[in-house]
Amino acid sequence: MTDPRILVTNDDGIDAPGIASLYEELTALGEVTVVAPVDNQSGVGRTRNGTVTVRDHPWGCALAGTPAD
């Protein structure tokens, strides 16, 4: 049987407390990918800036943009 693929995401930002710990704990269960915004995007709703930039991060990808982008 293959390990599950697990996606971890949030709206608080890639450096939010707990996301690294969650990543570390879940790696024992399967292949973990983290995709989260570069900065806190809580409460921005439908805001758009029209551009999304993807940045590599030690445990996943950090997106510079808004949730509606």
Backbone bond lengths (Angstrom), bond angles and torsions (degrees), N, CA, C in turn:
res aa  C-N    CA-C-N  psi(-1)  N-CA   C-N-CA  omega(-1)  CA-C   N-CA-C  phi
1 M - - - 1.451 - - 1.528 108.86 -
2 T 1.329 117.18 140.30 1.458 120.75 -179.50 1.524 110.35 -88.09
3 D 1.319 114.35 153.58 1.467 119.96 177.67 1.526 110.00 -67.89
4 P 1.332 117.50 147.87 1.463 119.74 177.77 1.530 111.16 -70.47
5 R 1.312 115.71 154.35 1.459 122.06 173.46 1.517 106.79 -99.34
6 I 1.326 116.29 126.65 1.465 122.18 -173.10 1.525 109.14 -119.11
7 L 1.324 117.03 128.49 1.462 122.63 176.54 1.519 108.74 -106.55
8 V 1.329 115.65 126.24 1.465 121.96 176.87 1.523 107.30 -114.07
9 T 1.321 116.42 130.54 1.459 120.89 178.38 1.522 109.33 -146.43
10 N 1.303 116.77 163.95 1.465 121.89 176.43 1.525 108.47 -157.10
11 D 1.315 116.40 179.52 1.464 120.08 174.06 1.526 110.86 -116.56
12 D 1.327 116.15 7.21 1.466 121.62 -177.49 1.524 113.42 -93.08
13 G 1.318 118.45 -9.04 1.453 121.47 178.52 1.520 112.41 109.35
14 I 1.316 115.29 153.55 1.466 122.44 -176.41 1.528 112.28 -63.35
15 D 1.327 117.75 -27.54 1.463 121.10 -179.10 1.526 112.95 -98.56
16 A 1.329 117.59 14.66 1.469 121.13 178.75 1.528 110.01 -63.40
17 P 1.327 116.69 145.21 1.467 119.55 178.48 1.529 110.30 -57.99
18 G 1.294 115.92 133.82 1.454 120.57 174.66 1.513 115.96 100.52
19 I 1.331 119.04 -26.04 1.460 118.61 -176.08 1.533 111.19 -68.56
20 A 1.321 117.70 -36.37 1.469 120.38 176.90 1.524 110.57 -67.46
21 S 1.322 116.88 -40.97 1.469 120.91 178.38 1.521 110.72 -63.88
22 L 1.317 116.58 -42.88 1.457 121.17 178.44 1.527 110.24 -61.31
23 Y 1.315 116.85 -44.14 1.463 121.66 177.22 1.523 110.34 -57.66
24 E 1.325 116.80 -49.79 1.468 121.01 -178.46 1.526 111.74 -59.66
25 E 1.316 117.87 -43.69 1.468 121.49 -179.22 1.528 111.57 -67.33
26 L 1.322 117.14 -40.31 1.459 120.27 -176.17 1.521 113.54 -74.18
27 T 1.337 118.20 -22.33 1.462 119.85 179.71 1.524 111.74 -61.91
28 A 1.320 117.66 -22.21 1.463 120.52 176.20 1.530 111.25 -71.12
29 L 1.333 117.22 -18.28 1.461 121.37 -176.23 1.525 113.83 -100.38
30 G 1.341 116.82 -22.51 1.455 118.91 -177.65 1.510 112.52 174.52
31 E 1.332 114.89 -166.89 1.465 122.11 179.91 1.525 108.97 -82.22
32 V 1.329 116.48 117.28 1.464 121.40 -173.51 1.529 110.31 -108.05
33 T 1.324 115.70 132.81 1.456 122.70 172.84 1.520 107.92 -122.60
34 V 1.324 115.97 132.12 1.463 121.25 177.82 1.523 108.10 -111.00
35 V 1.322 116.23 128.79 1.462 122.51 173.90 1.522 106.37 -132.01
36 A 1.326 116.23 118.04 1.460 121.10 -176.60 1.527 108.92 -149.58
37 P 1.323 117.21 159.43 1.462 119.73 178.82 1.532 111.97 -69.20
38 V 1.322 115.67 154.37 1.463 120.74 176.26 1.525 109.82 -62.12
39 D 1.327 116.52 -44.42 1.463 122.76 -178.46 1.522 110.04 -117.70
40 N 1.314 116.00 165.38 1.454 122.11 177.51 1.529 109.83 -59.20
41 Q 1.324 116.80 126.77 1.464 122.35 179.18 1.528 111.79 -118.73
42 S 1.326 117.25 18.27 1.467 120.96 179.48 1.527 110.25 -62.71
43 G 1.315 116.14 132.05 1.460 121.40 173.77 1.514 116.23 77.45
44 V 1.325 119.10 11.37 1.468 118.83 -179.24 1.523 112.69 -90.29
45 G 1.318 117.25 -9.90 1.464 122.32 172.89 1.505 115.26 51.82
46 R 1.322 116.54 -117.65 1.465 121.98 -173.95 1.524 113.76 -92.08
47 T 1.300 117.86 10.63 1.462 121.26 179.35 1.529 110.20 -56.65
48 R 1.330 115.80 138.64 1.465 120.66 177.78 1.514 109.21 -132.02
49 N 1.330 115.56 143.62 1.455 118.61 170.60 1.520 110.62 -119.16
50 G 1.343 117.51 -6.60 1.455 121.83 172.96 1.511 116.58 83.94
51 T 1.311 118.10 -8.66 1.457 121.14 -178.18 1.517 109.96 -130.62
52 V 1.321 116.17 135.61 1.462 121.15 175.90 1.518 107.92 -125.70
53 T 1.319 116.15 128.86 1.450 122.55 176.42 1.515 108.19 -116.36
54 V 1.332 117.03 132.71 1.463 121.74 179.23 1.520 108.44 -100.87
55 R 1.329 115.47 129.43 1.464 121.19 178.58 1.517 109.08 -121.40
56 D 1.325 116.08 135.57 1.462 119.80 175.33 1.514 109.79 -68.84
57 H 1.312 115.28 145.48 1.461 122.83 178.91 1.521 106.57 -136.62
58 P 1.334 119.07 153.29 1.470 119.93 -177.00 1.529 114.84 -51.47
59 W 1.317 119.43 -31.08 1.468 119.56 -178.97 1.517 113.07 -121.98
60 G 1.337 118.34 21.27 1.460 119.31 177.16 1.508 112.53 162.97
61 C 1.322 115.89 -146.39 1.459 122.97 -179.89 1.513 109.75 -120.98
62 A 1.320 115.66 138.92 1.460 121.57 175.12 1.524 107.48 -110.95
63 L 1.318 116.25 128.97 1.457 121.35 -178.49 1.518 110.61 -104.51
64 A 1.328 116.15 126.73 1.461 121.00 174.03 1.520 106.40 -96.29
65 G 1.307 116.55 108.46 1.456 123.12 -177.17 1.517 107.90 167.85
66 T 1.309 116.75 -169.00 1.459 120.68 178.12 1.529 109.06 -115.02
67 P 1.337 118.39 163.99 1.465 120.30 -178.36 1.532 113.73 -57.18
68 A 1.320 118.37 -33.80 1.465 121.07 -178.15 1.524 113.19 -78.96
69 D 1.330 117.32 -12.89 1.467 120.02 178.06 1.503 108.57 -69.26
